[in-house]
Structure formats: structure tokens, C-alpha cells
Amino acid sequence: MKEKSDRSLKITAKTFRVRAKEQVKLEKWPTRVKPCYGSKEEYRTLLGEDILEMRGQQSLLYACNRYSVLLILQAMDTAGKDGIIKHVMSGVNPQGCEVFSFKQPSAEELDHDFLWRTTRCLPERGRIGIFNRSYYEEVLVARVHPEILSGQRLPAEVLDGKNLWRDRYRSIVDFEKHLHRNGTRVIKIFLHLSKSEQRKRLLERIDNPKKNWKFNLADIAERKLWNQYRKAYEACLCATSTATAPWYVVPADDKTNARLIVSRIMLDTLEQLGMSYPKADKARREELKAIRNRL
């Protein structure tokens, strides 16, 4: 087994980080990089080490009870969001981690602002929350499909205005700054998949009987809008990656490598919190001593 210090040199979270106000051209960001593992066995070993370390950090997060972590996963179809959740978060205590998937909004949700339905699902202090898609759908899917806006019951001046997307970006940035000030660390992952790799994965869902259930005809229709989605993502990444809530563009053509990259980004964020287990003061120690004597 390789030393962790050797492995840490292979994955540096900042390599995949979008700098604040950086102009993003996704064609210049790789969808595949040299793997940070040499074999399947080494991959399992490295991921196992990360999961064990994350389990310890999660315990600290819960005991400290000052911070929470929100992991946001966004991507084109088939990029591997579910796999990230399943494999990277498999070792954490389920009592301290919740996953939410956001699909088409309900009638009740449409009667509120676009941040409302996700705000209700934010993690409590001491917990990790995972959003499989998020409020970012409102500047991605809604931008590619502007007809969605007509069902959101927005004021006419908003729909007719020229600054709709700029204002939504601003609302998101302000919201995430508010979360950061109040102890929630927001980690935003864009799983960067190539169009050719997506085709391969869609074909696999058709050809492999065990994966037929994953295939959705709507994915084919959305694939035809690949360029529009790419432009929407580029604008979003540029406008909403900040120092306190950065975006990470993670190469996703290699699923296993993407999982290791995401786990390292998660661990880097948790370790930067500098958490420690609360120390009992003198009064608490005396109380515990008295209780121990009674036992």
C-alpha cells in the first residue's frame, strides 16, 4: 500500500476549482485525466482510506455541532451523480447524512421563490446534506427550456426583464454567502462528461438488460441540446463560483477516478474546519465523576 503522502500529491482539490469570476470554457477543461490509481485494487484501497477518514471527520462534525456541509452535484445525464453518492458516502453514518433529489417542482413549490424548496432541505449543524441536482436547475434547465418560466407565476416585469439570469445568479451567490456566514460549507461539483462518453453510457443502458431500467427516452431529447446546456453551465460556473462556495469541475469520463477526486475535495473541506472534540470544563468533569461514583 502506498503512503498517503504519495497519494495526496496525485489529487489536489484546487486543480479542479473554478476561480471567482473566471471565464469558463468547458472545452478547455478535461473530461478525463491520468488516473490517480494504478489498478482496481489500489482504487478500492484509496477509496477505503478516504471513507474511513471521512467517517472520522463526520464524527467530529457532529460532536463539534458548529458547522454543516452541503454537497451539490450537478451534471449532464449519465455523468455518475448517483455513483458518487453510493460509493463516496457509503461509509458515513446515515444518521448524519441526508440525500435529496430535486425533480420537477410541485404546485406548492411553484407558489414560492425558486430557492424555497431546497432551503427546506438544508442540513442541520453537525450534519452533511447532499443535493442530487439543486436550485441550480433554475439557471440551467430553465435557461435551456425557457418555457418552464411561464409555469413559475413570476411577475411580468421579471419575465420581460433583460436581467433575469443575472439576478438569479446574484440571489444564489447572496444565499450561499449567507449559508457560509452561518456555518454551512457549500461544496459544488460539476461532473464534466464528454458527449462521446455519454453516448457510450446511454448505449450501455439499452444493451445491458440489468441497466434497462435506467434508460429514459427524455435523455435522448436532452442530448440534442448539448451545446445549449454547455453554454448554460459555462455562464453559471463563471457567475456563481466564489471564494466561499467554489465550483469544482471534476473530469467524469472515468467514474472511479471522479469518485476519488470528489472524496478528496470533501475531505479537504472538512479538514480545513479544524474541528476537535469538545473538552469538558471543570464543572462537567466533576459532574461526570459524581455520576461515575454512583455507578
CYANA upper distance limits for C-alpha pairs under 8 A (distance plus 0.5 A):
  1 MET  CA     42 GLU  CA      8.23
  1 MET  CA     45 THR  CA      8.36
  2 LYS  CA      6 ASP  CA      7.18
  2 LYS  CA      7 ARG  CA      7.60
  3 GLU  CA      7 ARG  CA      7.18
  4 LYS  CA      8 SER  CA      6.50
  5 SER  CA      9 LEU  CA      7.24
  6 ASP  CA     10 LYS  CA      7.77
  7 ARG  CA     11 ILE  CA      7.61
  7 ARG  CA     36 CYS  CA      7.95
  8 SER  CA     12 THR  CA      7.49
 10 LYS  CA     36 CYS  CA      6.24
 11 ILE  CA     15 THR  CA      8.44
 11 ILE  CA     36 CYS  CA      7.55
 11 ILE  CA    261 ILE  CA      6.89
 11 ILE  CA    264 ARG  CA      7.53
 12 THR  CA     16 PHE  CA      8.26
 12 THR  CA    264 ARG  CA      8.16
 12 THR  CA    265 ILE  CA      8.45
 13 ALA  CA     17 ARG  CA      7.11
 13 ALA  CA    248 TYR  CA      8.42
 13 ALA  CA    261 ILE  CA      7.82
 13 ALA  CA    264 ARG  CA      7.24
 13 ALA  CA    265 ILE  CA      5.73
 13 ALA  CA    268 ASP  CA      7.86
 16 PHE  CA    248 TYR  CA      5.59
 16 PHE  CA    249 VAL  CA      5.78
 16 PHE  CA    250 VAL  CA      6.63
 17 ARG  CA    246 PRO  CA      7.17
 17 ARG  CA    247 TRP  CA      6.38
 17 ARG  CA    248 TYR  CA      4.88
 17 ARG  CA    249 VAL  CA      6.94
 18 VAL  CA     22 GLU  CA      7.03
 18 VAL  CA     24 VAL  CA      8.43
 18 VAL  CA    237 LEU  CA      7.85
 18 VAL  CA    238 CYS  CA      8.21
 18 VAL  CA    241 SER  CA      6.77
 18 VAL  CA    246 PRO  CA      6.93
 18 VAL  CA    247 TRP  CA      5.96
 18 VAL  CA    248 TYR  CA      6.41
 18 VAL  CA    249 VAL  CA      7.60
 19 ARG  CA    241 SER  CA      7.10
 19 ARG  CA    242 THR  CA      7.45
 19 ARG  CA    243 ALA  CA      7.94
 19 ARG  CA    246 PRO  CA      7.76
 20 ALA  CA    238 CYS  CA      7.64
 20 ALA  CA    239 ALA  CA      8.46
 20 ALA  CA    240 THR  CA      8.22
 20 ALA  CA    241 SER  CA      5.72
 20 ALA  CA    242 THR  CA      5.16
 20 ALA  CA    243 ALA  CA      6.73
 20 ALA  CA    246 PRO  CA      7.94
 21 LYS  CA    238 CYS  CA      5.79
 21 LYS  CA    239 ALA  CA      6.72
 21 LYS  CA    240 THR  CA      8.36
 21 LYS  CA    241 SER  CA      7.41
 21 LYS  CA    242 THR  CA      8.03
 22 GLU  CA    238 CYS  CA      5.98
 23 GLN  CA    234 GLU  CA      8.30
 23 GLN  CA    238 CYS  CA      6.04
 24 VAL  CA    234 GLU  CA      5.85
 24 VAL  CA    235 ALA  CA      7.93
 24 VAL  CA    237 LEU  CA      7.37
 24 VAL  CA    238 CYS  CA      6.39
 25 LYS  CA     29 TRP  CA      7.63
 25 LYS  CA    234 GLU  CA      6.72
 26 LEU  CA     30 PRO  CA      8.39
 26 LEU  CA    230 ARG  CA      7.77
 26 LEU  CA    234 GLU  CA      7.13
 29 TRP  CA    249 VAL  CA      8.16
 30 PRO  CA    192 HIS  CA      8.22
 30 PRO  CA    251 PRO  CA      6.48
 31 THR  CA    192 HIS  CA      5.97
 31 THR  CA    193 LEU  CA      6.00
 31 THR  CA    194 SER  CA      6.41
 31 THR  CA    250 VAL  CA      7.96
 31 THR  CA    251 PRO  CA      4.58
 31 THR  CA    252 ALA  CA      6.18
 31 THR  CA    253 ASP  CA      6.13
 32 ARG  CA    251 PRO  CA      5.56
 32 ARG  CA    252 ALA  CA      7.01
 32 ARG  CA    253 ASP  CA      5.94
 32 ARG  CA    254 ASP  CA      6.83
 33 VAL  CA    251 PRO  CA      7.26
 35 PRO  CA    257 ASN  CA      6.31
 36 CYS  CA    257 ASN  CA      7.21
 37 TYR  CA     42 GLU  CA      6.30
 37 TYR  CA     43 TYR  CA      5.92
 37 TYR  CA     46 LEU  CA      8.35
 37 TYR  CA    257 ASN  CA      8.18
 38 GLY  CA     42 GLU  CA      6.71
 38 GLY  CA     43 TYR  CA      7.88
 39 SER  CA     43 TYR  CA      6.72
 40 LYS  CA     44 ARG  CA      6.74
 41 GLU  CA     45 THR  CA      6.74
 42 GLU  CA     46 LEU  CA      6.55
 43 TYR  CA     47 LEU  CA      6.55
 43 TYR  CA    256 THR  CA      7.91
 44 ARG  CA     48 GLY  CA      6.39
 45 THR  CA     49 GLU  CA      6.75
 46 LEU  CA     50 ASP  CA      6.86
 46 LEU  CA    260 LEU  CA      8.14
 47 LEU  CA     51 ILE  CA      6.62
 47 LEU  CA     88 VAL  CA      7.88
 47 LEU  CA    259 ARG  CA      8.45
 47 LEU  CA    260 LEU  CA      6.73
 47 LEU  CA    263 SER  CA      8.24
 48 GLY  CA     52 LEU  CA      6.66
 49 GLU  CA     53 GLU  CA      6.70
 50 ASP  CA     54 MET  CA      6.46
 50 ASP  CA    263 SER  CA      7.00
 50 ASP  CA    264 ARG  CA      7.81
 50 ASP  CA    267 LEU  CA      8.17
 51 ILE  CA     55 ARG  CA      6.58
 51 ILE  CA     88 VAL  CA      7.19
 51 ILE  CA     89 MET  CA      7.64
 51 ILE  CA     90 SER  CA      7.90
 51 ILE  CA     91 GLY  CA      6.00
 51 ILE  CA     92 VAL  CA      7.76
 51 ILE  CA    263 SER  CA      8.29
 52 LEU  CA     56 GLY  CA      7.09
 52 LEU  CA     91 GLY  CA      7.42
 53 GLU  CA     57 GLN  CA      6.85
 53 GLU  CA    267 LEU  CA      8.23
 54 MET  CA     58 GLN  CA      6.48
 54 MET  CA     91 GLY  CA      8.28
 54 MET  CA     92 VAL  CA      7.41
 54 MET  CA    267 LEU  CA      6.85
 55 ARG  CA     59 SER  CA      6.86
 55 ARG  CA     91 GLY  CA      6.83
 55 ARG  CA     92 VAL  CA      5.53
 55 ARG  CA     93 ASN  CA      7.68
 56 GLY  CA     60 LEU  CA      6.91
 57 GLN  CA     61 LEU  CA      6.59
 57 GLN  CA    267 LEU  CA      8.32
 57 GLN  CA    270 LEU  CA      7.06
 57 GLN  CA    271 GLU  CA      7.93
 58 GLN  CA     62 TYR  CA      6.73
 58 GLN  CA     92 VAL  CA      7.46
 58 GLN  CA     93 ASN  CA      8.25
 58 GLN  CA     96 GLY  CA      8.05
 58 GLN  CA    126 GLY  CA      8.39
 58 GLN  CA    127 ARG  CA      8.06
 58 GLN  CA    128 ILE  CA      8.38
 59 SER  CA     63 ALA  CA      6.61
 60 LEU  CA     64 CYS  CA      6.27
 60 LEU  CA    275 MET  CA      6.84
 60 LEU  CA    276 SER  CA      6.73
 60 LEU  CA    277 TYR  CA      6.66
 61 LEU  CA     65 ASN  CA      6.51
 61 LEU  CA     66 ARG  CA      7.99
 61 LEU  CA     67 TYR  CA      7.14
 61 LEU  CA     68 SER  CA      7.72
 61 LEU  CA    126 GLY  CA      5.37
 61 LEU  CA    127 ARG  CA      7.35
 61 LEU  CA    275 MET  CA      7.56
 62 TYR  CA     96 GLY  CA      7.88
 62 TYR  CA    125 ARG  CA      7.99
 62 TYR  CA    126 GLY  CA      4.41
 62 TYR  CA    127 ARG  CA      6.75
 63 ALA  CA    126 GLY  CA      7.47
 63 ALA  CA    277 TYR  CA      6.57
 63 ALA  CA    278 PRO  CA      7.53
 64 CYS  CA    126 GLY  CA      7.37
 64 CYS  CA    275 MET  CA      7.15
 64 CYS  CA    276 SER  CA      7.14
 64 CYS  CA    277 TYR  CA      6.50
 64 CYS  CA    278 PRO  CA      6.79
 65 ASN  CA    125 ARG  CA      5.89
 65 ASN  CA    126 GLY  CA      4.92
 66 ARG  CA    125 ARG  CA      6.34
 66 ARG  CA    126 GLY  CA      6.96
 66 ARG  CA    183 GLY  CA      7.00
 67 TYR  CA    125 ARG  CA      5.62
 67 TYR  CA    126 GLY  CA      6.19
 67 TYR  CA    127 ARG  CA      8.28
 67 TYR  CA    183 GLY  CA      5.11
 67 TYR  CA    184 THR  CA      6.14
 67 TYR  CA    185 ARG  CA      7.86
 68 SER  CA    123 PRO  CA      6.74
 68 SER  CA    124 GLU  CA      6.74
 68 SER  CA    125 ARG  CA      5.14
 68 SER  CA    126 GLY  CA      5.68
 68 SER  CA    127 ARG  CA      5.67
 68 SER  CA    128 ILE  CA      6.41
 68 SER  CA    129 GLY  CA      8.35
 68 SER  CA    183 GLY  CA      6.74
 68 SER  CA    184 THR  CA      5.15
 68 SER  CA    185 ARG  CA      6.77
 69 VAL  CA    123 PRO  CA      7.53
 69 VAL  CA    127 ARG  CA      7.05
 69 VAL  CA    128 ILE  CA      5.26
 69 VAL  CA    129 GLY  CA      6.67
 69 VAL  CA    184 THR  CA      5.93
 69 VAL  CA    185 ARG  CA      5.29
 69 VAL  CA    186 VAL  CA      6.56
 69 VAL  CA    187 ILE  CA      8.04
 70 LEU  CA    122 LEU  CA      7.87
 70 LEU  CA    123 PRO  CA      7.28
 70 LEU  CA    128 ILE  CA      6.42
 70 LEU  CA    129 GLY  CA      5.25
 70 LEU  CA    130 ILE  CA      6.31
 70 LEU  CA    131 PHE  CA      7.96
 70 LEU  CA    184 THR  CA      7.30
 70 LEU  CA    185 ARG  CA      6.59
 70 LEU  CA    186 VAL  CA      5.32
 70 LEU  CA    187 ILE  CA      6.60
 71 LEU  CA    128 ILE  CA      8.05
 71 LEU  CA    129 GLY  CA      6.67
 71 LEU  CA    130 ILE  CA      5.23
 71 LEU  CA    131 PHE  CA      6.72
 71 LEU  CA    186 VAL  CA      6.61
 71 LEU  CA    187 ILE  CA      5.32
 71 LEU  CA    188 LYS  CA      6.54
 71 LEU  CA    189 ILE  CA      8.05
 72 ILE  CA    130 ILE  CA      6.46
 72 ILE  CA    131 PHE  CA      5.35
 72 ILE  CA    132 ASN  CA      6.98
 72 ILE  CA    133 ARG  CA      7.26
 72 ILE  CA    134 SER  CA      7.30
 72 ILE  CA    186 VAL  CA      7.95
 72 ILE  CA    187 ILE  CA      6.58
 72 ILE  CA    188 LYS  CA      5.22
 72 ILE  CA    189 ILE  CA      6.49
 73 LEU  CA     81 LYS  CA      6.88
 73 LEU  CA    130 ILE  CA      8.15
 73 LEU  CA    131 PHE  CA      6.67
 73 LEU  CA    132 ASN  CA      5.78
 73 LEU  CA    133 ARG  CA      6.16
 73 LEU  CA    134 SER  CA      8.16
 73 LEU  CA    188 LYS  CA      6.79
 73 LEU  CA    189 ILE  CA      5.53
 73 LEU  CA    190 PHE  CA      6.71
 73 LEU  CA    191 LEU  CA      7.96
 74 GLN  CA     81 LYS  CA      7.98
 74 GLN  CA    132 ASN  CA      7.44
 74 GLN  CA    133 ARG  CA      5.75
 74 GLN  CA    134 SER  CA      8.02
 74 GLN  CA    136 TYR  CA      8.41
 74 GLN  CA    188 LYS  CA      8.29
 74 GLN  CA    189 ILE  CA      6.72
 74 GLN  CA    190 PHE  CA      5.48
 74 GLN  CA    191 LEU  CA      7.01
 75 ALA  CA     79 ALA  CA      6.53
 75 ALA  CA     81 LYS  CA      7.84
 75 ALA  CA    133 ARG  CA      8.41
 75 ALA  CA    190 PHE  CA      6.02
 75 ALA  CA    191 LEU  CA      5.61
 75 ALA  CA    192 HIS  CA      7.26
 75 ALA  CA    193 LEU  CA      8.20
 76 MET  CA    191 LEU  CA      8.17
 76 MET  CA    192 HIS  CA      8.34
 76 MET  CA    193 LEU  CA      7.58
 77 ASP  CA    198 GLN  CA      8.01
 77 ASP  CA    219 ASP  CA      7.26
 78 THR  CA    198 GLN  CA      6.75
 78 THR  CA    201 ARG  CA      7.09
 78 THR  CA    202 LEU  CA      7.80
 79 ALA  CA    191 LEU  CA      6.65
 79 ALA  CA    192 HIS  CA      7.79
 79 ALA  CA    193 LEU  CA      6.30
 79 ALA  CA    198 GLN  CA      7.74
 79 ALA  CA    252 ALA  CA      6.73
 79 ALA  CA    253 ASP  CA      8.12
 80 GLY  CA     84 ILE  CA      6.79
 80 GLY  CA    191 LEU  CA      8.03
 80 GLY  CA    252 ALA  CA      7.88
 80 GLY  CA    255 LYS  CA      7.16
 81 LYS  CA     85 ILE  CA      7.02
 81 LYS  CA    132 ASN  CA      7.38
 81 LYS  CA    191 LEU  CA      8.13
 82 ASP  CA     86 LYS  CA      6.62
 82 ASP  CA    132 ASN  CA      8.25
 83 GLY  CA     87 HIS  CA      6.38
 83 GLY  CA     88 VAL  CA      8.40
 83 GLY  CA    255 LYS  CA      8.42
 83 GLY  CA    259 ARG  CA      8.44
 84 ILE  CA     88 VAL  CA      5.92
 84 ILE  CA     89 MET  CA      7.86
 84 ILE  CA    258 ALA  CA      8.44
 84 ILE  CA    259 ARG  CA      6.17
 84 ILE  CA    262 VAL  CA      8.22
 85 ILE  CA     89 MET  CA      5.90
 85 ILE  CA     90 SER  CA      7.83
 86 LYS  CA     90 SER  CA      6.10
 87 HIS  CA    259 ARG  CA      7.86
 88 VAL  CA    259 ARG  CA      6.72
 88 VAL  CA    260 LEU  CA      8.23
 88 VAL  CA    262 VAL  CA      8.18
 88 VAL  CA    263 SER  CA      6.53
 92 VAL  CA     96 GLY  CA      8.07
 92 VAL  CA     97 CYS  CA      7.83
 93 ASN  CA     97 CYS  CA      7.20
 94 PRO  CA     98 GLU  CA      7.64
 96 GLY  CA    126 GLY  CA      7.86
 96 GLY  CA    127 ARG  CA      5.39
 96 GLY  CA    128 ILE  CA      6.72
 97 CYS  CA    127 ARG  CA      6.33
 97 CYS  CA    128 ILE  CA      5.21
 97 CYS  CA    129 GLY  CA      6.19
 97 CYS  CA    130 ILE  CA      8.09
 98 GLU  CA    123 PRO  CA      8.09
 98 GLU  CA    128 ILE  CA      7.11
 98 GLU  CA    129 GLY  CA      5.54
 98 GLU  CA    130 ILE  CA      6.68
 99 VAL  CA    129 GLY  CA      6.53
 99 VAL  CA    130 ILE  CA      5.15
 99 VAL  CA    131 PHE  CA      6.54
 99 VAL  CA    132 ASN  CA      7.68
100 PHE  CA    121 CYS  CA      7.90
100 PHE  CA    129 GLY  CA      8.34
100 PHE  CA    130 ILE  CA      6.69
100 PHE  CA    131 PHE  CA      5.57
100 PHE  CA    132 ASN  CA      6.50
101 SER  CA    131 PHE  CA      6.47
101 SER  CA    132 ASN  CA      5.14
101 SER  CA    133 ARG  CA      6.66
101 SER  CA    134 SER  CA      8.07
102 PHE  CA    131 PHE  CA      8.08
102 PHE  CA    132 ASN  CA      7.17
102 PHE  CA    133 ARG  CA      6.30
102 PHE  CA    134 SER  CA      6.59
103 LYS  CA    133 ARG  CA      8.42
105 PRO  CA    109 GLU  CA      6.24
105 PRO  CA    110 LEU  CA      6.92
106 SER  CA    110 LEU  CA      6.76
107 ALA  CA    111 ASP  CA      7.09
108 GLU  CA    112 HIS  CA      7.76
109 GLU  CA    113 ASP  CA      8.33
109 GLU  CA    114 PHE  CA      8.42
109 GLU  CA    116 TRP  CA      7.72
109 GLU  CA    117 ARG  CA      6.53
110 LEU  CA    114 PHE  CA      8.13
110 LEU  CA    151 GLY  CA      8.08
110 LEU  CA    152 GLN  CA      5.91
110 LEU  CA    153 ARG  CA      7.75
111 ASP  CA    152 GLN  CA      7.88
111 ASP  CA    153 ARG  CA      7.80
112 HIS  CA    116 TRP  CA      6.61
112 HIS  CA    117 ARG  CA      8.45
114 PHE  CA    135 TYR  CA      7.38
114 PHE  CA    138 GLU  CA      7.47
115 LEU  CA    119 THR  CA      6.60
115 LEU  CA    135 TYR  CA      6.50
116 TRP  CA    120 ARG  CA      7.12
117 ARG  CA    121 CYS  CA      7.80
118 THR  CA    122 LEU  CA      7.30
118 THR  CA    134 SER  CA      7.32
118 THR  CA    135 TYR  CA      6.97
121 CYS  CA    129 GLY  CA      8.50
122 LEU  CA    129 GLY  CA      7.06
123 PRO  CA    127 ARG  CA      6.24
123 PRO  CA    128 ILE  CA      6.48
123 PRO  CA    129 GLY  CA      5.44
124 GLU  CA    128 ILE  CA      8.38
125 ARG  CA    183 GLY  CA      8.13
125 ARG  CA    184 THR  CA      8.16
133 ARG  CA    137 GLU  CA      7.26
135 TYR  CA    139 VAL  CA      8.42
136 TYR  CA    140 LEU  CA      6.79
137 GLU  CA    141 VAL  CA      5.73
137 GLU  CA    142 ALA  CA      7.13
138 GLU  CA    142 ALA  CA      5.63
138 GLU  CA    143 ARG  CA      7.75
139 VAL  CA    143 ARG  CA      6.02
139 VAL  CA    165 TRP  CA      7.17
139 VAL  CA    168 ARG  CA      7.69
139 VAL  CA    169 TYR  CA      8.14
139 VAL  CA    232 ALA  CA      7.88
139 VAL  CA    236 CYS  CA      7.59
140 LEU  CA    144 VAL  CA      6.81
140 LEU  CA    229 TYR  CA      7.37
140 LEU  CA    232 ALA  CA      6.07
140 LEU  CA    233 TYR  CA      7.09
140 LEU  CA    236 CYS  CA      8.12
141 VAL  CA    145 HIS  CA      6.34
141 VAL  CA    229 TYR  CA      8.16
142 ALA  CA    146 PRO  CA      5.81
142 ALA  CA    147 GLU  CA      8.07
142 ALA  CA    148 ILE  CA      6.22
142 ALA  CA    149 LEU  CA      7.11
143 ARG  CA    232 ALA  CA      7.37
144 VAL  CA    225 LEU  CA      8.33
144 VAL  CA    228 GLN  CA      6.67
144 VAL  CA    229 TYR  CA      6.91
144 VAL  CA    232 ALA  CA      7.71
146 PRO  CA    150 SER  CA      8.18
147 GLU  CA    151 GLY  CA      8.06
148 ILE  CA    152 GLN  CA      7.56
149 LEU  CA    153 ARG  CA      8.12
149 LEU  CA    154 LEU  CA      8.03
149 LEU  CA    159 LEU  CA      8.15
150 SER  CA    154 LEU  CA      8.03
154 LEU  CA    158 VAL  CA      6.99
154 LEU  CA    159 LEU  CA      7.12
155 PRO  CA    159 LEU  CA      7.09
156 ALA  CA    160 ASP  CA      6.49
157 GLU  CA    161 GLY  CA      6.21
158 VAL  CA    164 LEU  CA      6.87
159 LEU  CA    164 LEU  CA      7.52
163 ASN  CA    167 ASP  CA      6.41
164 LEU  CA    168 ARG  CA      6.78
165 TRP  CA    169 TYR  CA      6.62
166 ARG  CA    170 ARG  CA      6.76
167 ASP  CA    171 SER  CA      6.69
168 ARG  CA    172 ILE  CA      6.74
169 TYR  CA    173 VAL  CA      6.68
169 TYR  CA    236 CYS  CA      7.89
169 TYR  CA    239 ALA  CA      6.86
169 TYR  CA    240 THR  CA      6.78
170 ARG  CA    174 ASP  CA      6.55
170 ARG  CA    240 THR  CA      8.39
171 SER  CA    175 PHE  CA      6.51
172 ILE  CA    176 GLU  CA      6.66
172 ILE  CA    240 THR  CA      7.76
173 VAL  CA    177 LYS  CA      6.67
173 VAL  CA    240 THR  CA      6.37
173 VAL  CA    242 THR  CA      8.27
174 ASP  CA    178 HIS  CA      6.72
175 PHE  CA    179 LEU  CA      6.84
176 GLU  CA    180 HIS  CA      6.68
176 GLU  CA    186 VAL  CA      7.75
176 GLU  CA    245 ALA  CA      7.16
177 LYS  CA    181 ARG  CA      6.71
177 LYS  CA    244 THR  CA      7.50
177 LYS  CA    245 ALA  CA      8.06
178 HIS  CA    182 ASN  CA      6.90
179 LEU  CA    183 GLY  CA      6.89
179 LEU  CA    184 THR  CA      5.62
179 LEU  CA    185 ARG  CA      7.76
179 LEU  CA    186 VAL  CA      8.37
180 HIS  CA    184 THR  CA      5.44
180 HIS  CA    185 ARG  CA      6.14
180 HIS  CA    186 VAL  CA      7.81
180 HIS  CA    244 THR  CA      7.30
180 HIS  CA    245 ALA  CA      8.31
185 ARG  CA    244 THR  CA      8.23
185 ARG  CA    245 ALA  CA      7.73
185 ARG  CA    269 THR  CA      8.31
186 VAL  CA    244 THR  CA      8.17
186 VAL  CA    245 ALA  CA      5.81
186 VAL  CA    246 PRO  CA      8.26
187 ILE  CA    245 ALA  CA      6.78
187 ILE  CA    246 PRO  CA      7.18
187 ILE  CA    247 TRP  CA      7.53
187 ILE  CA    266 MET  CA      8.04
187 ILE  CA    269 THR  CA      8.45
188 LYS  CA    245 ALA  CA      7.65
188 LYS  CA    246 PRO  CA      6.86
188 LYS  CA    247 TRP  CA      5.30
188 LYS  CA    248 TYR  CA      6.66
189 ILE  CA    247 TRP  CA      6.38
189 ILE  CA    248 TYR  CA      5.48
189 ILE  CA    249 VAL  CA      6.75
189 ILE  CA    250 VAL  CA      7.29
189 ILE  CA    262 VAL  CA      8.25
190 PHE  CA    247 TRP  CA      7.54
190 PHE  CA    248 TYR  CA      6.56
190 PHE  CA    249 VAL  CA      5.46
190 PHE  CA    250 VAL  CA      6.56
191 LEU  CA    249 VAL  CA      6.66
191 LEU  CA    250 VAL  CA      5.49
191 LEU  CA    251 PRO  CA      6.66
191 LEU  CA    252 ALA  CA      5.83
191 LEU  CA    258 ALA  CA      8.36
192 HIS  CA    249 VAL  CA      6.61
192 HIS  CA    250 VAL  CA      6.12
192 HIS  CA    251 PRO  CA      5.46
192 HIS  CA    252 ALA  CA      5.65
192 HIS  CA    253 ASP  CA      8.05
193 LEU  CA    197 GLU  CA      7.24
193 LEU  CA    198 GLN  CA      7.33
193 LEU  CA    251 PRO  CA      7.10
193 LEU  CA    252 ALA  CA      5.51
193 LEU  CA    253 ASP  CA      6.02
194 SER  CA    198 GLN  CA      6.81
194 SER  CA    252 ALA  CA      8.44
194 SER  CA    253 ASP  CA      7.17
195 LYS  CA    199 ARG  CA      6.84
195 LYS  CA    226 TRP  CA      8.31
196 SER  CA    200 LYS  CA      6.91
197 GLU  CA    201 ARG  CA      6.80
197 GLU  CA    253 ASP  CA      6.71
198 GLN  CA    202 LEU  CA      6.62
199 ARG  CA    203 LEU  CA      6.64
200 LYS  CA    204 GLU  CA      6.75
201 ARG  CA    205 ARG  CA      6.85
202 LEU  CA    206 ILE  CA      7.06
202 LEU  CA    215 PHE  CA      7.57
203 LEU  CA    207 ASP  CA      6.56
204 GLU  CA    208 ASN  CA      6.10
204 GLU  CA    211 LYS  CA      7.84
205 ARG  CA    209 PRO  CA      8.03
205 ARG  CA    210 LYS  CA      8.47
205 ARG  CA    211 LYS  CA      5.27
205 ARG  CA    212 ASN  CA      5.64
205 ARG  CA    213 TRP  CA      8.23
205 ARG  CA    214 LYS  CA      6.83
205 ARG  CA    215 PHE  CA      6.09
206 ILE  CA    211 LYS  CA      7.62
206 ILE  CA    212 ASN  CA      6.04
206 ILE  CA    215 PHE  CA      7.15
207 ASP  CA    211 LYS  CA      8.45
207 ASP  CA    212 ASN  CA      7.99
208 ASN  CA    212 ASN  CA      6.86
211 LYS  CA    215 PHE  CA      7.71
215 PHE  CA    219 ASP  CA      8.23
216 ASN  CA    220 ILE  CA      8.17
217 LEU  CA    221 ALA  CA      7.60
218 ALA  CA    222 GLU  CA      6.81
219 ASP  CA    223 ARG  CA      6.56
220 ILE  CA    224 LYS  CA      7.21
221 ALA  CA    225 LEU  CA      7.81
222 GLU  CA    226 TRP  CA      7.47
225 LEU  CA    229 TYR  CA      6.78
226 TRP  CA    230 ARG  CA      6.67
227 ASN  CA    231 LYS  CA      6.78
228 GLN  CA    232 ALA  CA      6.75
229 TYR  CA    233 TYR  CA      6.60
230 ARG  CA    234 GLU  CA      6.65
231 LYS  CA    235 ALA  CA      6.75
232 ALA  CA    236 CYS  CA      6.64
233 TYR  CA    237 LEU  CA      6.45
234 GLU  CA    238 CYS  CA      6.72
235 ALA  CA    239 ALA  CA      6.65
236 CYS  CA    240 THR  CA      6.42
237 LEU  CA    241 SER  CA      6.18
237 LEU  CA    247 TRP  CA      7.12
240 THR  CA    246 PRO  CA      8.17
240 THR  CA    247 TRP  CA      8.29
241 SER  CA    245 ALA  CA      6.72
241 SER  CA    246 PRO  CA      4.95
241 SER  CA    247 TRP  CA      5.66
242 THR  CA    246 PRO  CA      5.37
242 THR  CA    247 TRP  CA      8.18
250 VAL  CA    258 ALA  CA      6.85
250 VAL  CA    261 ILE  CA      7.68
250 VAL  CA    262 VAL  CA      8.06
251 PRO  CA    258 ALA  CA      6.70
252 ALA  CA    257 ASN  CA      8.20
252 ALA  CA    258 ALA  CA      5.95
253 ASP  CA    258 ALA  CA      8.43
254 ASP  CA    258 ALA  CA      6.71
255 LYS  CA    259 ARG  CA      6.84
256 THR  CA    260 LEU  CA      7.08
257 ASN  CA    261 ILE  CA      6.80
258 ALA  CA    262 VAL  CA      6.67
259 ARG  CA    263 SER  CA      6.62
260 LEU  CA    264 ARG  CA      6.72
261 ILE  CA    265 ILE  CA      6.80
262 VAL  CA    266 MET  CA      6.67
263 SER  CA    267 LEU  CA      6.67
264 ARG  CA    268 ASP  CA      6.51
265 ILE  CA    269 THR  CA      6.80
266 MET  CA    270 LEU  CA      6.82
267 LEU  CA    271 GLU  CA      6.44
268 ASP  CA    272 GLN  CA      6.65
269 THR  CA    273 LEU  CA      7.42
270 LEU  CA    274 GLY  CA      8.21
271 GLU  CA    275 MET  CA      7.96
280 ALA  CA    284 ARG  CA      6.05
280 ALA  CA    285 ARG  CA      6.54
281 ASP  CA    285 ARG  CA      6.73
282 LYS  CA    286 GLU  CA      6.72
283 ALA  CA    287 GLU  CA      6.71
284 ARG  CA    288 LEU  CA      6.66
285 ARG  CA    289 LYS  CA      6.56
286 GLU  CA    290 ALA  CA      6.69
287 GLU  CA    291 ILE  CA      6.79
288 LEU  CA    292 ARG  CA      6.55
289 LYS  CA    293 ASN  CA      6.78
290 ALA  CA    294 ARG  CA      6.98
291 ILE  CA    295 LEU  CA      6.97
